[in-house]
Structure formats: structure tokens, C-alpha cells
């Protein structure tokens, strides 16, 4: 059983999903004004950094990133990216094809094209992280990946009994209860 430290700061509930010895609560920014009942949102953003890749069940160790793509034109590469947008279109023969936009693990943009045969065999399966395998091409100064294979990675489901975070009895007794991820 894996144990994570849980903290409540202002209106935020935080799960520190890393080595508890390295988790320093003092490094968490103070949002104390958000607990003030007179505080009102003014349409401003509240940027809080987080890594969506942590939600992938078995993130493959693929060190290739978007920064490497321009140096691999005409070569086959494999990269992991989080799907941002899909633009579907049709060819002159009315076959479906698509363009995908992803961000890699560093937050860099990755563009892809899925021609009809690939779009049929490897359709997009909703938001999430994908393993993208394809040939890097440079068309009119625009670098993208012509996809050969596309696989959506499974994400941790909070609805799944085996991955749901559970609080111990100390949840209501202290400010820093521990949560356990039961597997």
C-alpha cells in the first residue's frame, strides 16, 4: 500500500504524490485570501502548476521531446503527448483524416497529421496522453509528425475502487491526515 501526504491550505486540498521526505509544505504558495468570505473572484486566473502526466497509469519512459523533433526530419520517432485539439477534415476522395495538436512532457507543442489509413486504424479516443509514433516531416517550413501508430494511455480513474484515494480515521482529527492509495 502506498501512502501520500494530504494537506489543506486555504481552499485547496493537496495530495503530495512523491516521497514524503521531499515534500516541503512551506514551498506551497499561500492563498489565505481565498478563505476570506469577503473575497470575490474578479475573473482573474489562478495559475497552479500541475503535471497531467502524473495521471497516466504506466507512463512509458520515452525521453524524446518536441525540442528533438527538428533534428530528426525524415526519421521515425516515438513521443508521448497530451492531446490538446483534433481537427478532422476530409480528403478530395471524401476520406476522413485529421490533424492533432499535443503538448509533450515539457509543455512544448507537437503537431501531427493522421492520413486516412492511420485515422481509421488508430482513431483518437478522447482527451488524455498518447504515444505517437511516426515520421518527422518538414512541409514548407512546418515540422510535424506523420503518424504511423497512435495509442491512448490509460489514466488513473478515481472511480475505480483499486485506485481511489481513501482517508484514514485521522482525516477529521488533524490538519495533516494521510491518504492511502490502495492497490
Backbone as CSV, one residue per row, in Angstrom:
resi,resn,N_x,N_y,N_z,CA_x,CA_y,CA_z,C_x,C_y,C_z
1,UNK,0.835,-1.161,0.000,0.000,0.000,0.000,0.893,1.241,0.000
2,UNK,0.574,2.206,-0.896,1.322,3.446,-0.996,0.615,4.526,-0.195
3,UNK,1.363,5.366,0.524,0.795,6.418,1.345,1.223,7.771,0.805
4,UNK,0.255,8.708,0.722,0.542,10.062,0.277,0.165,11.029,1.388
5,UNK,0.893,12.129,1.475,0.573,13.148,2.464,-0.510,14.064,1.897
6,UNK,-1.477,14.412,2.726,-2.586,15.272,2.348,-2.500,16.564,3.153
7,UNK,-2.674,17.692,2.465,-2.660,18.988,3.134,-3.874,19.795,2.700
8,UNK,-4.403,20.578,3.607,-5.447,21.528,3.244,-4.874,22.919,3.482
9,UNK,-4.781,23.698,2.411,-4.288,25.068,2.502,-5.321,25.972,1.861
10,UNK,-5.802,26.935,2.607,-6.840,27.849,2.129,-7.979,27.001,1.571
11,UNK,-8.352,27.193,0.328,-9.451,26.419,-0.247,-8.941,25.223,-1.051
12,UNK,-7.660,24.953,-0.985,-7.068,23.900,-1.793,-6.837,22.637,-0.979
13,UNK,-7.197,21.502,-1.557,-6.854,20.206,-0.994,-5.733,19.648,-1.847
14,UNK,-4.598,19.382,-1.242,-3.418,18.961,-1.976,-2.990,17.566,-1.556
15,UNK,-2.675,16.731,-2.528,-2.104,15.415,-2.266,-0.676,15.467,-2.769
16,UNK,0.272,15.269,-1.867,1.691,15.328,-2.225,2.119,13.932,-2.658
17,UNK,2.059,13.700,-3.951,2.302,12.370,-4.501,3.766,12.170,-4.838
18,UNK,4.591,12.199,-3.844,6.017,11.913,-4.006,6.571,11.516,-2.657
19,UNK,7.858,11.316,-2.598,8.494,10.887,-1.367,8.174,11.883,-0.246
20,UNK,7.513,11.429,0.847,7.150,12.338,1.943,8.348,13.080,2.520
21,UNK,9.530,12.495,2.462,10.717,13.158,2.994,11.069,14.394,2.161
22,UNK,10.682,14.387,0.863,10.979,15.510,-0.018,9.859,16.541,-0.053
23,UNK,8.700,16.190,0.484,7.543,17.086,0.452,7.710,18.174,1.511
24,UNK,7.854,19.403,1.061,8.018,20.529,1.977,6.794,21.429,1.880
25,UNK,5.871,21.343,2.848,4.653,22.157,2.804,4.923,23.660,2.773
26,UNK,6.089,24.091,3.236,6.406,25.516,3.242,6.632,26.071,1.828
27,UNK,6.834,25.186,0.855,7.037,25.629,-0.519,5.722,25.895,-1.244
28,UNK,4.600,25.525,-0.643,3.290,25.727,-1.258,2.883,27.187,-1.068
29,UNK,2.516,27.832,-2.165,2.156,29.242,-2.109,0.952,29.469,-1.193
30,UNK,0.932,30.601,-0.518,-0.125,30.940,0.428,-1.286,31.623,-0.304
31,UNK,-2.453,31.012,-0.263,-3.666,31.576,-0.850,-4.677,31.885,0.251
32,UNK,-4.233,32.452,1.355,-5.083,32.659,2.529,-6.307,33.528,2.232
33,UNK,-6.201,34.472,1.300,-7.326,35.348,0.995,-8.526,34.586,0.427
34,UNK,-8.280,33.387,-0.100,-9.378,32.620,-0.683,-10.318,32.061,0.387
35,UNK,-9.873,32.022,1.635,-10.746,31.597,2.729,-11.575,32.750,3.280
36,UNK,-11.269,33.973,2.882,-11.975,35.153,3.364,-13.341,35.237,2.674
37,UNK,-14.444,35.248,3.450,-15.780,35.293,2.837,-16.034,36.576,2.051
38,UNK,-15.276,37.650,2.298,-15.454,38.897,1.556,-14.690,38.920,0.234
39,UNK,-13.851,37.924,0.040,-13.071,37.877,-1.192,-13.972,37.459,-2.341
40,UNK,-13.893,38.149,-3.438,-14.702,37.827,-4.608,-13.788,37.667,-5.811
41,UNK,-14.084,36.668,-6.614,-13.319,36.475,-7.847,-13.630,37.612,-8.807
42,UNK,-12.638,38.066,-9.515,-12.808,39.169,-10.460,-12.489,38.706,-11.875
43,UNK,-12.700,37.435,-12.142,-12.427,36.908,-13.469,-10.955,36.682,-13.735
44,UNK,-10.129,36.804,-12.699,-8.704,36.612,-12.877,-8.371,35.126,-12.793
45,UNK,-7.265,34.760,-13.351,-6.840,33.369,-13.321,-6.035,33.087,-12.066
46,UNK,-6.094,31.853,-11.645,-5.306,31.397,-10.511,-4.409,30.273,-11.026
47,UNK,-3.211,30.609,-11.528,-2.357,29.572,-12.098,-1.732,28.700,-11.009
48,UNK,-1.979,27.413,-11.116,-1.388,26.447,-10.198,-0.749,25.373,-11.068
49,UNK,0.552,25.205,-10.931,1.266,24.244,-11.770,0.904,22.819,-11.369
50,UNK,0.743,21.969,-12.355,0.469,20.561,-12.129,0.908,19.787,-13.359
51,UNK,1.170,18.535,-13.208,1.623,17.727,-14.329,0.588,16.661,-14.634
52,UNK,-0.115,16.836,-15.748,-1.140,15.886,-16.171,-0.567,14.499,-16.422
53,UNK,0.719,14.406,-16.709,1.338,13.103,-16.974,1.313,12.212,-15.729
54,UNK,1.161,12.820,-14.537,1.101,12.021,-13.314,-0.179,11.194,-13.239
55,UNK,-1.156,11.500,-14.085,-2.417,10.769,-14.084,-2.381,9.529,-14.972
56,UNK,-1.276,9.325,-15.674,-1.143,8.156,-16.540,-0.745,6.959,-15.695
57,UNK,-1.451,5.824,-15.908,-1.171,4.629,-15.099,0.252,4.130,-15.262
58,UNK,0.671,3.907,-16.495,2.011,3.383,-16.765,2.665,4.249,-17.827
59,UNK,3.209,5.374,-17.414,3.834,6.297,-18.352,5.119,5.677,-18.885
60,UNK,5.202,5.469,-20.213,6.423,4.863,-20.760,7.599,5.823,-20.640
61,UNK,8.761,5.253,-20.491,9.983,6.046,-20.358,10.521,6.340,-21.757
62,UNK,9.961,7.380,-22.377,10.382,7.794,-23.715,11.001,9.178,-23.565
63,UNK,12.323,9.276,-23.594,12.979,10.552,-23.325,12.880,11.565,-24.461
64,UNK,12.350,11.191,-25.615,12.253,12.061,-26.777,11.249,13.181,-26.495
65,UNK,11.588,14.420,-26.858,10.682,15.547,-26.622,10.515,16.368,-27.900
66,UNK,9.602,17.333,-27.853,9.327,18.175,-29.016,10.569,18.948,-29.465
67,UNK,11.433,19.281,-28.522,12.661,20.010,-28.879,13.569,19.188,-29.792
68,UNK,13.439,17.864,-29.730,14.279,16.981,-30.543,13.750,16.803,-31.970
69,UNK,12.473,17.108,-32.188,11.826,16.815,-33.468,12.533,17.449,-34.667
70,UNK,12.886,18.739,-34.648,13.516,19.338,-35.845,14.821,18.669,-36.271
71,UNK,15.467,17.961,-35.364,16.737,17.304,-35.683,16.543,15.883,-36.225
72,UNK,15.289,15.478,-36.414,15.002,14.119,-36.859,14.094,14.087,-38.089
73,UNK,14.207,15.084,-38.955,13.401,15.120,-40.179,13.704,13.885,-41.014
74,UNK,12.659,13.279,-41.553,12.713,12.054,-42.373,13.062,10.810,-41.563
75,UNK,12.993,10.907,-40.235,13.248,9.741,-39.383,11.975,9.407,-38.605
76,UNK,11.872,8.144,-38.197,10.729,7.702,-37.394,11.050,7.944,-35.920
77,UNK,10.119,8.580,-35.224,10.305,8.900,-33.809,9.090,8.405,-33.011
78,UNK,9.282,8.294,-31.707,8.198,7.973,-30.781,8.231,9.007,-29.670
79,UNK,7.056,9.577,-29.357,6.958,10.633,-28.362,5.641,10.471,-27.596
80,UNK,5.610,10.951,-26.366,4.380,10.961,-25.571,3.871,12.397,-25.532
81,UNK,2.567,12.570,-25.779,1.991,13.905,-25.742,0.570,13.885,-25.210
82,UNK,0.176,14.999,-24.618,-1.195,15.159,-24.133,-1.999,15.846,-25.231
83,UNK,-3.123,15.240,-25.602,-3.944,15.752,-26.693,-4.599,17.078,-26.311
84,UNK,-4.374,18.097,-27.126,-4.972,19.410,-26.928,-6.151,19.621,-27.866
85,UNK,-5.984,19.272,-29.139,-7.047,19.508,-30.119,-6.901,18.561,-31.305
86,UNK,-8.043,18.184,-31.880,-8.074,17.392,-33.107,-8.902,18.159,-34.132
87,UNK,-8.360,18.322,-35.322,-9.087,18.950,-36.420,-9.336,17.888,-37.460
88,UNK,-10.594,17.479,-37.588,-10.961,16.496,-38.594,-11.279,17.169,-39.912
89,UNK,-10.936,16.515,-40.987,-11.224,17.037,-42.322,-11.366,15.845,-43.266
90,UNK,-11.607,16.117,-44.528,-11.701,15.011,-45.486,-10.812,15.299,-46.689
91,UNK,-10.387,14.235,-47.308,-9.533,14.343,-48.492,-10.409,14.627,-49.708
92,UNK,-9.775,14.806,-50.866,-10.537,15.029,-52.102,-11.410,13.819,-52.445
93,UNK,-11.053,12.653,-51.912,-11.843,11.434,-52.130,-12.870,11.228,-51.024
94,UNK,-13.056,12.237,-50.171,-14.028,12.211,-49.067,-13.666,11.229,-47.961
95,UNK,-12.382,10.856,-47.849,-11.918,10.008,-46.746,-11.572,10.900,-45.556
96,UNK,-11.898,10.425,-44.371,-11.612,11.191,-43.156,-10.121,11.147,-42.841
97,UNK,-9.577,12.293,-42.459,-8.215,12.398,-41.945,-8.239,13.469,-40.864
98,UNK,-7.149,13.584,-40.108,-7.160,14.566,-39.019,-5.765,15.114,-38.756
99,UNK,-5.781,16.241,-38.046,-4.568,16.874,-37.566,-4.674,16.914,-36.044
100,UNK,-3.608,16.575,-35.354,-3.615,16.581,-33.897,-2.609,17.570,-33.346
101,UNK,-2.978,18.177,-32.236,-2.068,19.076,-31.531,-1.896,18.529,-30.123
102,UNK,-0.658,18.354,-29.710,-0.319,17.787,-28.411,0.674,18.703,-27.701
103,UNK,0.839,18.494,-26.401,1.986,19.055,-25.681,2.744,17.888,-25.083
104,UNK,4.065,17.995,-25.112,4.889,16.914,-24.568,5.072,17.095,-23.063
105,UNK,5.940,16.302,-22.469,6.146,16.328,-21.024,6.752,17.638,-20.535
106,UNK,7.360,18.394,-21.436,7.953,19.685,-21.061,7.018,20.855,-21.364
107,UNK,5.836,20.560,-21.919,4.895,21.615,-22.276,5.129,22.210,-23.651
108,UNK,5.930,21.552,-24.477,6.230,22.015,-25.831,5.219,21.428,-26.814
109,UNK,4.890,22.186,-27.857,3.882,21.783,-28.841,4.394,20.703,-29.793
110,UNK,3.491,19.771,-30.121,3.770,18.719,-31.098,2.576,18.682,-32.052
111,UNK,2.847,18.817,-33.347,1.785,18.754,-34.360,1.877,17.421,-35.086
112,UNK,0.700,16.882,-35.421,0.682,15.595,-36.111,-0.369,15.609,-37.210
113,UNK,-0.184,14.728,-38.164,-1.178,14.520,-39.217,-1.460,13.024,-39.289
114,UNK,-2.747,12.694,-39.351,-3.187,11.305,-39.452,-3.894,11.156,-40.805
115,UNK,-3.220,10.546,-41.758,-3.832,10.330,-43.067,-4.910,9.253,-42.944
116,UNK,-5.791,9.118,-43.944,-6.975,8.261,-43.810,-6.730,6.848,-43.297
117,UNK,-5.709,6.153,-43.799,-5.490,4.772,-43.335,-5.139,4.727,-41.850
118,UNK,-4.343,5.675,-41.377,-3.966,5.739,-39.965,-5.156,6.207,-39.126
119,UNK,-5.904,7.184,-39.621,-7.074,7.685,-38.885,-8.108,6.578,-38.674
120,UNK,-8.217,5.656,-39.616,-9.141,4.513,-39.463,-8.610,3.499,-38.452
121,UNK,-7.328,3.158,-38.567,-6.747,2.128,-37.686,-6.481,2.620,-36.278
122,UNK,-6.142,3.903,-36.127,-5.785,4.459,-34.813,-6.573,5.742,-34.544
123,UNK,-7.875,5.622,-34.312,-8.668,6.836,-34.069,-8.354,7.442,-32.700
124,UNK,-8.570,8.753,-32.591,-8.436,9.402,-31.296,-9.530,8.880,-30.384
125,UNK,-9.189,8.642,-29.134,-10.126,8.074,-28.175,-10.353,9.018,-26.991
126,UNK,-10.515,10.294,-27.302,-10.815,11.269,-26.270,-9.577,11.911,-25.687
127,UNK,-9.805,12.811,-24.729,-8.672,13.518,-24.126,-7.771,12.574,-23.342
128,UNK,-6.509,12.941,-23.247,-5.556,12.135,-22.493,-4.192,12.141,-23.147
129,UNK,-3.323,11.300,-22.624,-1.960,11.176,-23.137,-1.902,10.067,-24.182
130,UNK,-1.126,10.303,-25.212,-0.973,9.361,-26.310,0.500,9.087,-26.566
131,UNK,0.788,7.859,-27.011,2.099,7.537,-27.563,1.942,7.708,-29.066
132,UNK,2.783,8.556,-29.631,2.715,8.888,-31.051,3.978,8.362,-31.714
133,UNK,3.805,7.515,-32.720,4.944,7.006,-33.486,4.729,7.420,-34.929
134,UNK,5.742,8.051,-35.509,5.590,8.479,-36.884,6.856,9.089,-37.451
135,UNK,6.740,9.501,-38.696,7.875,10.073,-39.423,7.813,11.595,-39.318
136,UNK,8.934,12.197,-38.968,9.021,13.654,-38.890,9.154,14.202,-40.309
137,UNK,8.291,15.166,-40.645,8.320,15.767,-41.977,8.413,17.285,-41.853
138,UNK,8.994,17.890,-42.873,9.103,19.342,-42.950,8.439,19.763,-44.251
139,UNK,7.201,20.243,-44.140,6.445,20.675,-45.310,6.354,22.189,-45.300
140,UNK,7.037,22.844,-46.224,7.007,24.303,-46.361,7.418,24.994,-45.060
141,UNK,8.407,24.430,-44.372,8.919,25.018,-43.136,8.112,24.682,-41.899
142,UNK,7.078,23.869,-42.044,6.246,23.468,-40.920,6.582,22.018,-40.570
143,UNK,7.097,21.807,-39.363,7.529,20.472,-38.952,6.407,19.787,-38.181
144,UNK,6.111,18.563,-38.592,5.078,17.782,-37.909,5.425,16.303,-37.995
145,UNK,4.599,15.498,-37.355,4.797,14.047,-37.381,3.681,13.424,-38.196
146,UNK,4.044,12.686,-39.254,3.069,11.891,-39.999,2.906,10.593,-39.216
147,UNK,1.773,10.459,-38.559,1.562,9.363,-37.620,1.458,8.020,-38.336
148,UNK,2.157,7.037,-37.763,2.079,5.657,-38.228,1.276,4.821,-37.222
149,UNK,1.444,5.132,-35.925,0.723,4.451,-34.850,0.392,5.476,-33.773
150,UNK,-0.771,5.293,-33.127,-1.235,6.229,-32.108,-1.986,5.441,-31.041
151,UNK,-1.502,5.503,-29.812,-2.109,4.743,-28.724,-2.430,5.667,-27.556
152,UNK,-3.667,5.620,-27.079,-4.036,6.397,-25.899,-3.607,5.624,-24.661
153,UNK,-2.949,6.318,-23.723,-2.500,5.694,-22.484,-3.631,5.718,-21.452
154,UNK,-3.721,4.667,-20.660,-4.731,4.613,-19.613,-4.403,5.621,-18.521
155,UNK,-5.442,6.214,-17.972,-5.255,7.149,-16.872,-5.814,6.548,-15.593
156,UNK,-5.306,7.038,-14.481,-5.797,6.585,-13.185,-7.228,7.060,-13.051
157,UNK,-8.118,6.167,-12.717,-9.528,6.513,-12.555,-9.868,6.608,-11.079
158,UNK,-10.377,7.756,-10.680,-10.771,7.911,-9.284,-12.073,7.169,-9.012
159,UNK,-12.758,6.713,-10.068,-13.975,5.925,-9.897,-13.663,4.452,-9.676
160,UNK,-12.465,4.043,-10.077,-12.063,2.655,-9.933,-11.699,2.384,-8.468
161,UNK,-12.310,1.389,-7.887,-12.096,1.071,-6.479,-10.617,0.852,-6.150
162,UNK,-9.864,0.293,-7.097,-8.469,-0.040,-6.804,-7.548,1.175,-6.788
163,UNK,-7.966,2.298,-7.369,-7.089,3.464,-7.411,-7.648,4.662,-6.653
164,UNK,-8.761,4.492,-5.992,-9.379,5.608,-5.278,-8.585,5.956,-4.031
165,UNK,-8.383,7.243,-3.811,-7.709,7.690,-2.604,-8.666,7.572,-1.434
166,UNK,-8.181,7.036,-0.336,-9.018,6.866,0.849,-8.348,7.562,2.030
167,UNK,-9.154,8.194,2.830,-8.597,8.842,4.016,-8.686,7.879,5.189
168,UNK,-7.754,8.026,6.093,-7.779,7.212,7.295,-8.646,7.903,8.335
169,UNK,-8.794,7.314,9.482,-9.601,7.909,10.540,-9.045,9.237,11.010
170,UNK,-7.770,9.496,10.747,-7.158,10.743,11.210,-7.597,11.927,10.362
171,UNK,-8.328,11.702,9.283,-8.748,12.768,8.387,-9.451,13.899,9.133
172,UNK,-10.350,13.555,10.023,-11.110,14.579,10.724,-10.491,14.967,12.059
173,UNK,-9.348,14.390,12.400,-8.744,14.650,13.699,-7.539,15.573,13.632
174,UNK,-6.918,15.709,12.460,-5.720,16.540,12.353,-5.791,17.408,11.107
175,UNK,-4.883,18.345,11.005,-4.796,19.175,9.807,-4.019,18.486,8.702
176,UNK,-3.247,17.454,9.040,-2.421,16.782,8.045,-2.667,15.286,8.062
177,UNK,-3.863,14.854,7.667,-4.122,13.415,7.631,-3.361,12.757,6.488
178,UNK,-3.260,11.472,6.540,-2.603,10.722,5.490,-3.672,10.047,4.634
179,UNK,-3.426,9.988,3.343,-4.304,9.279,2.432,-3.555,8.057,1.933
180,UNK,-4.282,7.015,1.687,-3.651,5.792,1.176,-4.230,5.437,-0.166
181,UNK,-3.377,5.093,-1.092,-3.798,4.602,-2.383,-3.728,3.087,-2.308
182,UNK,-4.873,2.457,-2.288,-4.908,1.001,-2.129,-4.866,0.358,-3.500
183,UNK,-3.999,-0.620,-3.631,-3.886,-1.355,-4.900,-3.984,-2.824,-4.632
